[in-house]
Amino acid sequence: MSDSEKPKSSWWERKQSIKNKWTVPFVYFEWKCEQLSELLKQWAFLEVLEYAGRLTILIAVIFYFRGCEDRQKAKHYQAWQVINLAQGKTGSGGRKDALQDLNADGVSLAGVDISNATLRGINLEHANLREANFSRAHLSI
């Protein structure tokens, strides 16, 4: 910080340097904030709080990445629930998206029952559909 940027020691000195009188309240507020900032810089406790905040962010990131597998499992359970609840019913019932999501994640679809489903345009390329039930399913494009 150069000498011109350093806060003036008194309000009187700062006020003398103001060119536009309408800025006085703003400059006064800034001057008070500078004083408070200088006072708070002396507190080691606030520096510890700053480090604690950074540590908290680091811990949150670690927990986020540790929970990725659990979130993936929950997504799969929810997709299977959609498929199973719509079993034997007509229409899509969300099964198209659920089946495509599971297949995209490499989950085996062996034995899945999609009878009566309307799944026009579904993409199950490379899916394991062994023993899957497609009876009366509408899969045409």
HELIX and SHEET records of a PDB file:
HELIX    1   1 TRP A   11  GLN A   16  1                                   6    
HELIX    2   2 LYS A   21  THR A   23  5                                   3    
HELIX    3   3 VAL A   24  LEU A   40  1                                  17    
HELIX    4   4 ALA A   44  ARG A   66  1                                  23    
HELIX    5   5 CYS A   68  LEU A   85  1                                  18    
HELIX    6   6 ARG A   95  ALA A  104  1                                  10    
END                                                                             
